[in-house]
């Protein structure tokens, strides 16, 4: 299988998990209206993350989703634990899934990690959101990945 078609198979493997049978054409079409609609839809984040794997940048969506979950934590003990996991996975230099953020955002997180607040990752999350919105989202909409998904739903 050529590298150009290998990633296409990933999306259609989702059908085995029932995803492509659940995602609607209406939802898929809404993704092209705005990045916000993509990341706040039911299946958009998962499908977009699958696309980001083809660009070797799926850590961006993983981090953004993890931040969304982090903001919902009410227990300070759980917040501290999750903040440390986010830090070691995405923020610290040479982290396994290190994200591309500026040094001031990274330093602010390092400063606040001992007593993490609900908003301590907001700036990093905003930066990653902007990276995705400006860089990979336009490519996603033009990609064969998105076009084939849309086409397969239109023919069904």
Secondary structure, 3 states (H helix, E strand, C coil): CCHHHHHHHHHHHHHHHCHHHHCCHHHHHHHCCCHHHHHHCCCHHHHHHHHHHHCCCHHHHHHHHHHHHHHCCCCHHHHHHHHHHHHHHHHCCCCCCCCCCCHHHHHHHHHHHHHCCCCCCHHHHHHHHHHHHHHHHHHHHHCHHHHHHHHHHHHC
